[in-house]
Amino acid sequence: MAKRIFSIVVALLVSMAIIMGFEQLGGLLFKTPAIDPKDNKTISDMMQHMPIAAFLWLLLGYAVSSFLGGLIATFISGRKQSQPAMIVGAFLLVGGIMNFIMIPYHPIWVMITAVLLFIPCAWLGYLVAKKKKETAA
């Protein structure tokens, strides 16, 4: 049980670091200006003028973080069960929804796509880790 909890915690930490890294790199790639996070008008204006590529980059970050989170959770837990990966995907989904509530200026298509990405990508990470374990055994 402790190993499963540890695997989930490590996978979530890595996943959140990946998302933060994608957001930071995206800010550099798409020249996002530094803004005051408390200024809703500035945030709204920035989000409305962001290129589609910036949103696609963000979605890629969500997919990669969820996939690697599922992969890491499965590898560390050492089990063939999908629960650690699915728990990681569920936590990332809840975090994504909370992000969309706190920053409500994302386009609808981004929110819908992100919500649909987290669990399947974590599941895919589980499947890849499971296959690696089976071929190694």
Secondary structure, DSSP 8 states (H G I E B T S, - for coil): -HHHHHHHHHHHHHHHHHHHHHHHHHHHHTT-----TT-HHHHHHHHHHS-HHHHHHHHHHHHHHHHHHHHHHHHHHT-S-SHHHHHHHHHHHHHHHHHHHHSTTS-HHHHHHHHHHHHHHHHHHHHHHHHHHHHH-
